[in-house]
Amino acid sequence: MSLDIIRVFNGILNRYVFLHVSTTYCNCNRVNVEEKVYESPISWQDAITIAENVDPKLSEICTKNNSDFLIDEYQT
């Protein structure tokens, strides 16, 4: 979704700034989250490639095995 928003933003004339606030949500494994950009272990291009090509069953297994410690702010 963020990539789609950036594509729309790039099509706007007279644009000044694009701000995407998600540091807290994407660093929920940290005890203290600072207002800074944390280095990613992989590039955004690789993350998109993986997301678009991963086997759905493998994704489900990995999610179940690796997300117990993460906080899901989007659950209702």
TIFI-16438 format. One record per residue: x, y, z of N, C-alpha, C, O in turn. Coordinates in pm, whole numbers, plus 50000, padded with zeros to 5 digits. Atoms other than C-alpha are relative to their C-alpha. Example, Ala and Ser with C-alpha at 12.3 -4.5 7.8 and 13.67 -1.06 7.14 Angstrom:
<bados>
500894988150000512304955050780500905012050000501945011850066;499184988149994513674989450714499235010950073499745022050090;
</bados>
This chain:
<bados>
500814988250000500005000050000500875012650000500545022249930;499144988149996502805024650079500585003049862500675014649822;499454997950134504335019249735498955006349909499285015049828;501084994250080500955027049574499815014850034499605023049944;500154986149958500695059049778501155008549944500935019749900;498844992850054504205069349671499825002149850500165012849798;500234998450144503275063149307499005011349973499195019249881;500974989150015500235086049345500675013350030500495023049957;499304987849961502385112049522500925004849888500995016849861;499094996350108504905111349238499285006249881499885013449802;500784994550109502105120248997499405013750029498785019849942;500574987249961501125151549188500985011349968502175010550001;499174988450028502435184849064500125008650126499255008350212;499774990949888503855209949312499994993050136499484998450234;499945007349873504435183949580501165005250083502175009750029;498964994949912506485193649882500604989350089501814988850107;499475010049907506775164450120499074987950002497864989049986;500765012249976505685128650166500454994750135501644992050154;499685004649866505545117150526499184987750031497954988250028;500675012549964504715081450622500434996850143501594993750168;499685002349859504525076550999499644985750036498474982250051;500265013949961504945040151088501134994350084501184982250104;498845004749925508125037951295499604991250118500204980750141;500415007749883506315025651605499464986449960499764976450024;500625012550040504354999151420501004990049942500874978049964;499055009250063507284984751227501194997050090502074989350050;498935002949904509604984651531499424995950134499974999250239;500685003649876507234969651785500794989850082500414987150197;499155009149924509934944751890501005007550088501725001350166;499084991949921511914973652044499305005050126498115008450122;500554994749876511394984452404499845015149989498795020550026;500034985650019512215020852325500135003149852501124999449789;499984996350141511385034351981500305014949991499555023350041;499604986150016513195066351891499435005449869499064997849779;500444993650123512125091251627501175000849904501795011349888;498905000850096514695080051372499704988949901498804980749922;500155010550101514985058251067500964988750037502184990650042;499195011649967516205023751162500414992949870499624991949777;499515007050118518325004950911499274986749986499104979450084;500705012650027516484975950749501004989149966502024991849903;499095011050034518114941750723499964996449851500874990149799;500115002450144516884939950361499485012749933498915021349999;500484988250073516094965450092498494999249981497914988449989;501445000150023512514975950025499664992449872498594986249862;500245007250124512854961449675499974984850026499114977749973;499985014249966513794927249817498764996050080498224985250059;501205002849920510914929050067498784998449910497974989449931;501125000950093508434935249785500114987349917499114980249898;499805012350080509934907249572499644987650081498964978750031;500325011549914509704882849863498494999050023497914988250009;501445000049973506124893149947499194995749879498174989049892;500745003450121505024889349587500234985649954499444980449875;499665013250052506664855449537500014988750101500224977150063;499945010549899506524836549866498774990949988497674995549958;501085009850001504424805049876499045003250116499505004750229;500954996349895501214812950072500054990850123499924995550236;499935009449887501514781350287501265002750082501205002650205;498764996949929505144789350374499855013050078500335014050192;500234987249932504124825050461499174997950126499475003850230;500865002949884501414811950695500804993250111500664996850228;499195007249902503854788350868501005009550067501145009550189;499024990549945506514815350910499345010350091499895013850195;500724990249919503974840051043499644994050135499835000450238;500395006649874502694815251304501214997550089501124998850211;498825003549921506214805651412500825011950047501625010550139;499134988649971507724840451429499305012550048499955022850064;500694987649964505044864951536499435000050141498735009450178;500555000349864504194854551891500475011750085499725016650170;499444989249919506444881752035499625013849948499915023850014;500344987150059505094909151808498615004650044497714996550064;501304994249965502254932351902499285003449870499855009949783;500784997050120499514934351639499025011150031497945008650084;500854988449973498054969251664498765000449910497845008249935;501094999550095495694961851376498894990050034497854990149969;501045009449960493744933851549498895007450071499135017250141;501144993849931490284942451671499574991650116498634995150187;
</bados>
